[in-house]
Amino acid sequence: MKFKNALMLNIRITKLLIKASPGYMLMNIMEPIINSLSILLQILFFQKLIDFIIYRTPQIQKVAIYFFLYIAFYSTARIFTYWVTCKFNEQEKAKVCLYYKNLIYNKSAKIKRDYYNSQEYLNKLHYAIYNEGTNIFSFTESVCSLLSAIISFCSAIYLFGKMHIILIIGTIFASVKNCVLVSEENKISYNIHKQNLAFDRCDTYIRDLFYKKQYVREFKLYRIGDYFIEKYSMLKELYWKKNRSSSLKKGGVRLVKETIDLIIHIFNIVVVVNLLINQKITVGEFNVVLSNFTMLAAYIEGMFMFIPRICNNANYVSDILEVLDCKEGGFHEVKHSEQNLDPSTNPAFIRCEHLSFSYDGQKEILKDICIELPLDKRVAIVGENGSGKSTFIKLLLGLYMPSKGEIKYFYPDISIETSRDLFSTLLQDYKIFPLSIEENISMDAETKDITRLEAALRFAGLEDKVNQLPDGIHTVLTGEFIEGGVSFSGGEQQKLAIARTFTGKNPVLIFDEPSANLDPIAENEMIDKINHIAEGRAVIMVTHNMVYTKNVDMIYFFEDGRIVESGSPEELMMKKGHYEKMLREQMERMGKKDEA
């Protein structure tokens, strides 16, 4: 990656750091300057102290005074460094991490769902989510290392230049050698990181399987645990095969680096021993070279490594920024009237114009749908399983974007700005979270109304169940986070999801197979409630059970991704088409069950 591009990526990610913690960069720039100066003072002090004692035999009082002054300055510098690194930084990093997590999670909630079809995007999203914001700090850390390196470089010239030019050359050579080899090692590490993202995702999923409560039943009934242990073993074997050459290459680079370090160290010993024997350096200077050569070389390395380091960090930063830059799958805009029509007389409806959709870009799930769906009536979307009903609903909700065609929304209420404001929704694949019953129902802050929540529990048929629990609506479900969490049956979870849908203040309720997990009595009660729902809200119900469509105002019959019939129940019965045939067959099956 070019330095200019890498620099811009690092600056951009650092802007997030400044937003999250304005004082972090300032404090961390001061810290290496003070720390480097204190180290230089320490080197000089011990050099002078050794020479002072050996060559001048000073009074103990003078030594004590110099020692006291040194301890005072060094201790102050250490206290400041400790405060910055152990208190200030830890506190600020927690804030930055929280800011980063909110940023990633909010973005991942808004992106187009189409991105989830890309394995490359999922790998980057996995890295972005499991990253703790460490890349946000990297540019600041690189700048701090550069400042330390400049001070150390000047120190090396001052300390070693007085002794022999060969020592300065050796220090620079050691630093450049480290830059070349460490840069190569970083490239290999990033390639391994890229290769391993897919493995990390699988690894995380398999580990989750073994402790998440939702998988316990299958683990008990089937030998699926053995299967995933085998999968895990195969994954680790594949992981090693994929990384073997890169790991060996990385180890070889490290071995070369350490071998050259050993040669340089031996060379330094030979040089300084020779200088000491010929009395060209003092014992204190001899000690400076042997004790601090490696440390100063490492610091100077930071100066040469500034550009490679930010280029390396830019690789990781670009993965995160690509997630943040993904196009949002925004909700559809709602118009409050058609052009030249009075909003007060204009009915609420959704217009689908030649609407088509495909998940993979090849097979069309929905095909050329052209309808006006009323938003002030009770509507049923019916058809056999797999006919495209649920996909159609997800398009209306804005969860997917049409492959072809357009969806237009019209609703007279000016407070309804997007399709998200229109609908409260129960999908078939709803989720129950390890939160309290209240939090599971009132997912949005605006729905946290105890009266409305109680009404939702009554509507869903959960009021008696919740009242029997010791903590009532504050009872935590699933036991994922705390010991003693309550588990609901499948039917009770379905009712909880229905209550969540009812609680929303949106004017249109969408129920996708709302009676799927309910027993027959609860199913009949629920469908009856939905068909006669209060508060004057419209209802769109998706079902393949024709029995529950008798009391709706409008029916749309889906078959193979197309709407083949539409009209009121009475009109469709008179047509004796798809709807009448399916209803008659279902009634006959129910009659035979009753006879049995």
NORWO-V632119 format. One record per residue. N is the residue number from 1. RES is the residue in three letters. PSI is psi in radians with two decimals (999 if undefined). Layout:
# NORWO-V632119
n->N res->RES psi->PSI
n->N res->RES psi->PSI
This chain:
# NORWO-V632119
n->1 res->MET psi->2.36
n->2 res->LYS psi->2.56
n->3 res->PHE psi->-0.72
n->4 res->LYS psi->-0.80
n->5 res->ASN psi->-0.72
n->6 res->ALA psi->-0.73
n->7 res->LEU psi->-0.76
n->8 res->MET psi->-0.68
n->9 res->LEU psi->-0.75
n->10 res->ASN psi->-0.69
n->11 res->ILE psi->-0.69
n->12 res->ARG psi->-0.74
n->13 res->ILE psi->-0.52
n->14 res->THR psi->-0.48
n->15 res->LYS psi->-0.57
n->16 res->LEU psi->-0.67
n->17 res->LEU psi->-0.76
n->18 res->ILE psi->-0.64
n->19 res->LYS psi->-0.73
n->20 res->ALA psi->-0.62
n->21 res->SER psi->1.56
n->22 res->PRO psi->-0.56
n->23 res->GLY psi->-0.13
n->24 res->TYR psi->-0.85
n->25 res->MET psi->-0.76
n->26 res->LEU psi->-0.87
n->27 res->MET psi->-0.67
n->28 res->ASN psi->-0.26
n->29 res->ILE psi->-0.66
n->30 res->MET psi->-0.68
n->31 res->GLU psi->-0.82
n->32 res->PRO psi->-0.54
n->33 res->ILE psi->-0.86
n->34 res->ILE psi->-0.70
n->35 res->ASN psi->-0.74
n->36 res->SER psi->-0.71
n->37 res->LEU psi->-0.66
n->38 res->SER psi->-0.62
n->39 res->ILE psi->-0.74
n->40 res->LEU psi->-0.76
n->41 res->LEU psi->-0.71
n->42 res->GLN psi->-0.77
n->43 res->ILE psi->-0.85
n->44 res->LEU psi->-0.70
n->45 res->PHE psi->-0.85
n->46 res->PHE psi->-0.57
n->47 res->GLN psi->-0.87
n->48 res->LYS psi->-0.68
n->49 res->LEU psi->-0.79
n->50 res->ILE psi->-0.82
n->51 res->ASP psi->-0.64
n->52 res->PHE psi->-0.81
n->53 res->ILE psi->-0.73
n->54 res->ILE psi->-0.75
n->55 res->TYR psi->-0.31
n->56 res->ARG psi->-0.23
n->57 res->THR psi->1.16
n->58 res->PRO psi->2.97
n->59 res->GLN psi->2.58
n->60 res->ILE psi->-0.51
n->61 res->GLN psi->-0.75
n->62 res->LYS psi->-0.75
n->63 res->VAL psi->-0.73
n->64 res->ALA psi->-0.70
n->65 res->ILE psi->-0.85
n->66 res->TYR psi->-0.70
n->67 res->PHE psi->-0.70
n->68 res->PHE psi->-0.78
n->69 res->LEU psi->-0.72
n->70 res->TYR psi->-0.82
n->71 res->ILE psi->-0.70
n->72 res->ALA psi->-0.86
n->73 res->PHE psi->-0.81
n->74 res->TYR psi->-0.71
n->75 res->SER psi->-0.71
n->76 res->THR psi->-0.78
n->77 res->ALA psi->-0.72
n->78 res->ARG psi->-0.71
n->79 res->ILE psi->-0.76
n->80 res->PHE psi->-0.79
n->81 res->THR psi->-0.76
n->82 res->TYR psi->-0.77
n->83 res->TRP psi->-0.73
n->84 res->VAL psi->-0.87
n->85 res->THR psi->-0.64
n->86 res->CYS psi->-0.43
n->87 res->LYS psi->-1.10
n->88 res->PHE psi->-0.87
n->89 res->ASN psi->-0.75
n->90 res->GLU psi->-0.71
n->91 res->GLN psi->-0.79
n->92 res->GLU psi->-0.61
n->93 res->LYS psi->-0.59
n->94 res->ALA psi->-0.73
n->95 res->LYS psi->-0.75
n->96 res->VAL psi->-0.72
n->97 res->CYS psi->-0.77
n->98 res->LEU psi->-0.77
n->99 res->TYR psi->-0.76
n->100 res->TYR psi->-0.78
n->101 res->LYS psi->-0.78
n->102 res->ASN psi->-0.71
n->103 res->LEU psi->-0.83
n->104 res->ILE psi->-0.79
n->105 res->TYR psi->-0.71
n->106 res->ASN psi->-0.68
n->107 res->LYS psi->-0.77
n->108 res->SER psi->-0.42
n->109 res->ALA psi->-0.33
n->110 res->LYS psi->-0.26
n->111 res->ILE psi->2.79
n->112 res->LYS psi->2.35
n->113 res->ARG psi->-0.31
n->114 res->ASP psi->-0.51
n->115 res->TYR psi->-0.48
n->116 res->TYR psi->-0.14
n->117 res->ASN psi->-0.17
n->118 res->SER psi->2.11
n->119 res->GLN psi->-0.61
n->120 res->GLU psi->-0.74
n->121 res->TYR psi->-0.74
n->122 res->LEU psi->-0.65
n->123 res->ASN psi->-0.78
n->124 res->LYS psi->-0.67
n->125 res->LEU psi->-0.70
n->126 res->HIS psi->-0.81
n->127 res->TYR psi->-0.75
n->128 res->ALA psi->-0.71
n->129 res->ILE psi->-0.74
n->130 res->TYR psi->-0.15
n->131 res->ASN psi->2.44
n->132 res->GLU psi->0.37
n->133 res->GLY psi->0.25
n->134 res->THR psi->-0.60
n->135 res->ASN psi->-0.35
n->136 res->ILE psi->-0.56
n->137 res->PHE psi->-0.26
n->138 res->SER psi->-0.73
n->139 res->PHE psi->-0.75
n->140 res->THR psi->-0.75
n->141 res->GLU psi->-0.63
n->142 res->SER psi->-0.70
n->143 res->VAL psi->-0.74
n->144 res->CYS psi->-0.71
n->145 res->SER psi->-0.64
n->146 res->LEU psi->-0.76
n->147 res->LEU psi->-0.79
n->148 res->SER psi->-0.69
n->149 res->ALA psi->-0.70
n->150 res->ILE psi->-0.78
n->151 res->ILE psi->-0.72
n->152 res->SER psi->-0.64
n->153 res->PHE psi->-0.80
n->154 res->CYS psi->-0.65
n->155 res->SER psi->-0.75
n->156 res->ALA psi->-0.74
n->157 res->ILE psi->-0.73
n->158 res->TYR psi->-0.79
n->159 res->LEU psi->-0.81
n->160 res->PHE psi->-0.44
n->161 res->GLY psi->-0.56
n->162 res->LYS psi->-0.39
n->163 res->MET psi->-0.99
n->164 res->HIS psi->2.41
n->165 res->ILE psi->-0.50
n->166 res->ILE psi->-0.52
n->167 res->LEU psi->-0.65
n->168 res->ILE psi->-0.77
n->169 res->ILE psi->-0.73
n->170 res->GLY psi->-0.71
n->171 res->THR psi->-0.80
n->172 res->ILE psi->-0.74
n->173 res->PHE psi->-0.78
n->174 res->ALA psi->-0.69
n->175 res->SER psi->-0.79
n->176 res->VAL psi->-0.74
n->177 res->LYS psi->-0.77
n->178 res->ASN psi->-0.70
n->179 res->CYS psi->-0.83
n->180 res->VAL psi->-0.87
n->181 res->LEU psi->-0.69
n->182 res->VAL psi->-0.66
n->183 res->SER psi->-0.75
n->184 res->GLU psi->-0.72
n->185 res->GLU psi->-0.68
n->186 res->ASN psi->-0.69
n->187 res->LYS psi->-0.77
n->188 res->ILE psi->-0.73
n->189 res->SER psi->-0.70
n->190 res->TYR psi->-0.69
n->191 res->ASN psi->-0.70
n->192 res->ILE psi->-0.75
n->193 res->HIS psi->-0.80
n->194 res->LYS psi->-0.74
n->195 res->GLN psi->-0.57
n->196 res->ASN psi->-0.18
n->197 res->LEU psi->-0.75
n->198 res->ALA psi->-0.71
n->199 res->PHE psi->-0.72
n->200 res->ASP psi->-0.70
n->201 res->ARG psi->-0.82
n->202 res->CYS psi->-0.72
n->203 res->ASP psi->-0.78
n->204 res->THR psi->-0.74
n->205 res->TYR psi->-0.80
n->206 res->ILE psi->-0.71
n->207 res->ARG psi->-0.66
n->208 res->ASP psi->-0.63
n->209 res->LEU psi->-0.63
n->210 res->PHE psi->-0.17
n->211 res->TYR psi->-0.22
n->212 res->LYS psi->2.36
n->213 res->LYS psi->-0.53
n->214 res->GLN psi->-0.28
n->215 res->TYR psi->-0.01
n->216 res->VAL psi->-0.75
n->217 res->ARG psi->-0.87
n->218 res->GLU psi->-0.60
n->219 res->PHE psi->-0.54
n->220 res->LYS psi->-0.70
n->221 res->LEU psi->-0.53
n->222 res->TYR psi->2.81
n->223 res->ARG psi->0.73
n->224 res->ILE psi->-0.46
n->225 res->GLY psi->-0.78
n->226 res->ASP psi->-0.67
n->227 res->TYR psi->-0.77
n->228 res->PHE psi->-0.49
n->229 res->ILE psi->-0.75
n->230 res->GLU psi->-0.73
n->231 res->LYS psi->-0.74
n->232 res->TYR psi->-0.74
n->233 res->SER psi->-0.77
n->234 res->MET psi->-0.64
n->235 res->LEU psi->-0.78
n->236 res->LYS psi->-0.65
n->237 res->GLU psi->-0.76
n->238 res->LEU psi->-0.67
n->239 res->TYR psi->-0.79
n->240 res->TRP psi->-0.75
n->241 res->LYS psi->-0.69
n->242 res->LYS psi->-0.62
n->243 res->ASN psi->-0.05
n->244 res->ARG psi->-0.91
n->245 res->SER psi->-0.71
n->246 res->SER psi->-0.71
n->247 res->SER psi->-0.73
n->248 res->LEU psi->-0.69
n->249 res->LYS psi->-0.73
n->250 res->LYS psi->-0.73
n->251 res->GLY psi->-0.64
n->252 res->GLY psi->-0.72
n->253 res->VAL psi->-0.75
n->254 res->ARG psi->-0.67
n->255 res->LEU psi->-0.75
n->256 res->VAL psi->-0.78
n->257 res->LYS psi->-0.82
n->258 res->GLU psi->-0.59
n->259 res->THR psi->-0.78
n->260 res->ILE psi->-0.66
n->261 res->ASP psi->-0.73
n->262 res->LEU psi->-0.74
n->263 res->ILE psi->-0.77
n->264 res->ILE psi->-0.73
n->265 res->HIS psi->-0.76
n->266 res->ILE psi->-0.72
n->267 res->PHE psi->-0.74
n->268 res->ASN psi->-0.73
n->269 res->ILE psi->-0.79
n->270 res->VAL psi->-0.77
n->271 res->VAL psi->-0.89
n->272 res->VAL psi->-0.56
n->273 res->VAL psi->-0.74
n->274 res->ASN psi->-0.74
n->275 res->LEU psi->-0.69
n->276 res->LEU psi->-0.72
n->277 res->ILE psi->-0.69
n->278 res->ASN psi->0.14
n->279 res->GLN psi->0.59
n->280 res->LYS psi->-0.24
n->281 res->ILE psi->2.79
n->282 res->THR psi->2.99
n->283 res->VAL psi->-0.69
n->284 res->GLY psi->-0.72
n->285 res->GLU psi->-0.65
n->286 res->PHE psi->-0.79
n->287 res->ASN psi->-0.67
n->288 res->VAL psi->-0.80
n->289 res->VAL psi->-0.89
n->290 res->LEU psi->-0.62
n->291 res->SER psi->-0.53
n->292 res->ASN psi->-0.04
n->293 res->PHE psi->-0.90
n->294 res->THR psi->-0.72
n->295 res->MET psi->-0.81
n->296 res->LEU psi->-0.65
n->297 res->ALA psi->-0.69
n->298 res->ALA psi->-0.71
n->299 res->TYR psi->-0.78
n->300 res->ILE psi->-0.59
n->301 res->GLU psi->-0.63
n->302 res->GLY psi->-0.55
n->303 res->MET psi->-0.79
n->304 res->PHE psi->-0.45
n->305 res->MET psi->-0.04
n->306 res->PHE psi->-0.90
n->307 res->ILE psi->-0.88
n->308 res->PRO psi->-0.63
n->309 res->ARG psi->-0.79
n->310 res->ILE psi->-0.49
n->311 res->CYS psi->-0.72
n->312 res->ASN psi->-0.78
n->313 res->ASN psi->-0.58
n->314 res->ALA psi->-0.52
n->315 res->ASN psi->-0.80
n->316 res->TYR psi->-0.70
n->317 res->VAL psi->-0.71
n->318 res->SER psi->-0.61
n->319 res->ASP psi->-0.73
n->320 res->ILE psi->-0.77
n->321 res->LEU psi->-0.53
n->322 res->GLU psi->-0.60
n->323 res->VAL psi->-0.78
n->324 res->LEU psi->-0.44
n->325 res->ASP psi->-0.06
n->326 res->CYS psi->2.49
n->327 res->LYS psi->2.31
n->328 res->GLU psi->2.46
n->329 res->GLY psi->1.19
n->330 res->GLY psi->2.68
n->331 res->PHE psi->2.69
n->332 res->HIS psi->2.53
n->333 res->GLU psi->2.46
n->334 res->VAL psi->2.17
n->335 res->LYS psi->2.60
n->336 res->HIS psi->-0.12
n->337 res->SER psi->2.77
n->338 res->GLU psi->2.77
n->339 res->GLN psi->2.37
n->340 res->ASN psi->0.28
n->341 res->LEU psi->2.54
n->342 res->ASP psi->2.18
n->343 res->PRO psi->-0.57
n->344 res->SER psi->-0.43
n->345 res->THR psi->-0.13
n->346 res->ASN psi->2.10
n->347 res->PRO psi->2.83
n->348 res->ALA psi->2.26
n->349 res->PHE psi->2.90
n->350 res->ILE psi->2.28
n->351 res->ARG psi->2.11
n->352 res->CYS psi->2.13
n->353 res->GLU psi->1.87
n->354 res->HIS psi->0.87
n->355 res->LEU psi->2.19
n->356 res->SER psi->2.69
n->357 res->PHE psi->2.46
n->358 res->SER psi->2.41
n->359 res->TYR psi->-0.63
n->360 res->ASP psi->0.07
n->361 res->GLY psi->0.04
n->362 res->GLN psi->-1.17
n->363 res->LYS psi->2.16
n->364 res->GLU psi->2.18
n->365 res->ILE psi->-0.67
n->366 res->LEU psi->2.47
n->367 res->LYS psi->1.92
n->368 res->ASP psi->1.01
n->369 res->ILE psi->2.19
n->370 res->CYS psi->1.77
n->371 res->ILE psi->2.86
n->372 res->GLU psi->1.93
n->373 res->LEU psi->2.01
n->374 res->PRO psi->2.49
n->375 res->LEU psi->0.42
n->376 res->ASP psi->0.36
n->377 res->LYS psi->3.07
n->378 res->ARG psi->2.08
n->379 res->VAL psi->2.45
n->380 res->ALA psi->2.28
n->381 res->ILE psi->1.99
n->382 res->VAL psi->2.94
n->383 res->GLY psi->2.99
n->384 res->GLU psi->2.85
n->385 res->ASN psi->2.40
n->386 res->GLY psi->0.16
n->387 res->SER psi->-0.11
n->388 res->GLY psi->0.14
n->389 res->LYS psi->-0.90
n->390 res->SER psi->-0.65
n->391 res->THR psi->-0.72
n->392 res->PHE psi->-0.76
n->393 res->ILE psi->-0.73
n->394 res->LYS psi->-0.55
n->395 res->LEU psi->-0.74
n->396 res->LEU psi->-0.64
n->397 res->LEU psi->-0.26
n->398 res->GLY psi->0.20
n->399 res->LEU psi->-0.52
n->400 res->TYR psi->2.70
n->401 res->MET psi->2.47
n->402 res->PRO psi->2.49
n->403 res->SER psi->-0.64
n->404 res->LYS psi->2.79
n->405 res->GLY psi->-2.94
n->406 res->GLU psi->2.61
n->407 res->ILE psi->2.22
n->408 res->LYS psi->2.40
n->409 res->TYR psi->2.36
n->410 res->PHE psi->2.18
n->411 res->TYR psi->2.26
n->412 res->PRO psi->-0.51
n->413 res->ASP psi->2.07
n->414 res->ILE psi->-0.24
n->415 res->SER psi->-0.25
n->416 res->ILE psi->1.84
n->417 res->GLU psi->-0.61
n->418 res->THR psi->2.96
n->419 res->SER psi->-0.46
n->420 res->ARG psi->-0.58
n->421 res->ASP psi->-0.31
n->422 res->LEU psi->-0.70
n->423 res->PHE psi->2.44
n->424 res->SER psi->2.25
n->425 res->THR psi->2.42
n->426 res->LEU psi->1.92
n->427 res->LEU psi->2.84
n->428 res->GLN psi->-0.68
n->429 res->ASP psi->0.85
n->430 res->TYR psi->2.81
n->431 res->LYS psi->2.44
n->432 res->ILE psi->2.31
n->433 res->PHE psi->2.71
n->434 res->PRO psi->1.05
n->435 res->LEU psi->-3.14
n->436 res->SER psi->2.87
n->437 res->ILE psi->-0.75
n->438 res->GLU psi->-0.80
n->439 res->GLU psi->-0.54
n->440 res->ASN psi->-0.55
n->441 res->ILE psi->-0.81
n->442 res->SER psi->1.32
n->443 res->MET psi->-0.43
n->444 res->ASP psi->2.58
n->445 res->ALA psi->-0.61
n->446 res->GLU psi->-0.25
n->447 res->THR psi->0.04
n->448 res->LYS psi->1.35
n->449 res->ASP psi->2.01
n->450 res->ILE psi->-0.64
n->451 res->THR psi->-0.77
n->452 res->ARG psi->-0.65
n->453 res->LEU psi->-0.75
n->454 res->GLU psi->-0.68
n->455 res->ALA psi->-0.66
n->456 res->ALA psi->-0.70
n->457 res->LEU psi->-0.69
n->458 res->ARG psi->-0.77
n->459 res->PHE psi->-0.72
n->460 res->ALA psi->-0.16
n->461 res->GLY psi->0.48
n->462 res->LEU psi->-0.03
n->463 res->GLU psi->-0.83
n->464 res->ASP psi->-0.74
n->465 res->LYS psi->-0.81
n->466 res->VAL psi->-0.68
n->467 res->ASN psi->-0.43
n->468 res->GLN psi->-0.28
n->469 res->LEU psi->2.50
n->470 res->PRO psi->-0.68
n->471 res->ASP psi->0.13
n->472 res->GLY psi->-2.32
n->473 res->ILE psi->-0.20
n->474 res->HIS psi->0.06
n->475 res->THR psi->2.28
n->476 res->VAL psi->2.40
n->477 res->LEU psi->2.78
n->478 res->THR psi->-0.41
n->479 res->GLY psi->0.33
n->480 res->GLU psi->-0.68
n->481 res->PHE psi->-0.60
n->482 res->ILE psi->2.65
n->483 res->GLU psi->2.41
n->484 res->GLY psi->0.18
n->485 res->GLY psi->2.51
n->486 res->VAL psi->2.43
n->487 res->SER psi->2.30
n->488 res->PHE psi->2.61
n->489 res->SER psi->2.98
n->490 res->GLY psi->-0.74
n->491 res->GLY psi->-0.68
n->492 res->GLU psi->-0.65
n->493 res->GLN psi->-0.68
n->494 res->GLN psi->-0.75
n->495 res->LYS psi->-0.66
n->496 res->LEU psi->-0.74
n->497 res->ALA psi->-0.63
n->498 res->ILE psi->-0.72
n->499 res->ALA psi->-0.68
n->500 res->ARG psi->-0.74
n->501 res->THR psi->-0.74
n->502 res->PHE psi->-0.61
n->503 res->THR psi->-0.56
n->504 res->GLY psi->2.52
n->505 res->LYS psi->0.15
n->506 res->ASN psi->2.59
n->507 res->PRO psi->-0.25
n->508 res->VAL psi->2.23
n->509 res->LEU psi->2.31
n->510 res->ILE psi->2.18
n->511 res->PHE psi->2.02
n->512 res->ASP psi->1.82
n->513 res->GLU psi->1.07
n->514 res->PRO psi->-0.30
n->515 res->SER psi->0.27
n->516 res->ALA psi->-0.71
n->517 res->ASN psi->0.26
n->518 res->LEU psi->2.65
n->519 res->ASP psi->2.85
n->520 res->PRO psi->-0.73
n->521 res->ILE psi->-0.86
n->522 res->ALA psi->-0.58
n->523 res->GLU psi->-0.83
n->524 res->ASN psi->-0.73
n->525 res->GLU psi->-0.75
n->526 res->MET psi->-0.82
n->527 res->ILE psi->-0.68
n->528 res->ASP psi->-0.70
n->529 res->LYS psi->-0.73
n->530 res->ILE psi->-0.71
n->531 res->ASN psi->-0.39
n->532 res->HIS psi->0.64
n->533 res->ILE psi->2.56
n->534 res->ALA psi->-3.05
n->535 res->GLU psi->0.14
n->536 res->GLY psi->0.34
n->537 res->ARG psi->2.56
n->538 res->ALA psi->2.73
n->539 res->VAL psi->2.31
n->540 res->ILE psi->2.03
n->541 res->MET psi->2.22
n->542 res->VAL psi->2.22
n->543 res->THR psi->2.69
n->544 res->HIS psi->0.07
n->545 res->ASN psi->1.84
n->546 res->MET psi->-0.39
n->547 res->VAL psi->-0.55
n->548 res->TYR psi->0.27
n->549 res->THR psi->0.09
n->550 res->LYS psi->-0.50
n->551 res->ASN psi->0.15
n->552 res->VAL psi->2.92
n->553 res->ASP psi->-0.53
n->554 res->MET psi->2.44
n->555 res->ILE psi->2.40
n->556 res->TYR psi->2.13
n->557 res->PHE psi->2.09
n->558 res->PHE psi->2.44
n->559 res->GLU psi->2.13
n->560 res->ASP psi->0.74
n->561 res->GLY psi->0.12
n->562 res->ARG psi->2.72
n->563 res->ILE psi->1.95
n->564 res->VAL psi->-0.30
n->565 res->GLU psi->2.59
n->566 res->SER psi->2.60
n->567 res->GLY psi->-3.08
n->568 res->SER psi->2.84
n->569 res->PRO psi->-0.70
n->570 res->GLU psi->-0.74
n->571 res->GLU psi->-0.70
n->572 res->LEU psi->-0.54
n->573 res->MET psi->-0.67
n->574 res->MET psi->-0.52
n->575 res->LYS psi->-0.45
n->576 res->LYS psi->0.86
n->577 res->GLY psi->-2.43
n->578 res->HIS psi->-0.81
n->579 res->TYR psi->-0.85
n->580 res->GLU psi->-0.72
n->581 res->LYS psi->-0.80
n->582 res->MET psi->-0.71
n->583 res->LEU psi->-0.78
n->584 res->ARG psi->-0.74
n->585 res->GLU psi->-0.70
n->586 res->GLN psi->-0.68
n->587 res->MET psi->-0.67
n->588 res->GLU psi->-0.73
n->589 res->ARG psi->-0.71
n->590 res->MET psi->-0.63
n->591 res->GLY psi->-0.72
n->592 res->LYS psi->-0.66
n->593 res->LYS psi->-0.72
n->594 res->ASP psi->-0.69
n->595 res->GLU psi->-0.69
n->596 res->ALA psi->999
